[in-house]
Amino acid sequence: MKEFDDVKARIAGELRAKLKTFNSNMALCIRNMEQAETIDDFMEYKRAVQCICTLLVPLYDSTCPYCLMDDDCNACDYTKVHGLCENTNSDWHRVYRTHNTLIKAICKM
């Protein structure tokens, strides 16, 4: 099992990198919203903001301390409470499916 401090640093670094991209994309969308000449254009950029925010939700193993600390999913403390993530009836999988539904609803309009 890896050291928790190493895992925290790795996850924080990954989220910091995503935040940098998020900030750049948000700034561009906001600039475009401010310059929009029609309400339809404005709403398109607003939808892009919603999409960017939704895509940023950290649901993957690269941001999960349990995944990074223990290579054995069956012995994972999260699995013991919430079910094995890859199982379609696990808590994580339900959140993942709901997140994908939200992405499709917002980003694919």
ABEGO torsion letter per residue (X at the ends): XBBAAAAAAAAAAAAAAAAAAAAAAAAAAAAAAAABABAAAAAAAAAAAAAAAAAABBABAAABAAAAABABAAABAAAAAAEBAABAABAAAAAAAAAAAAAAAAAAX
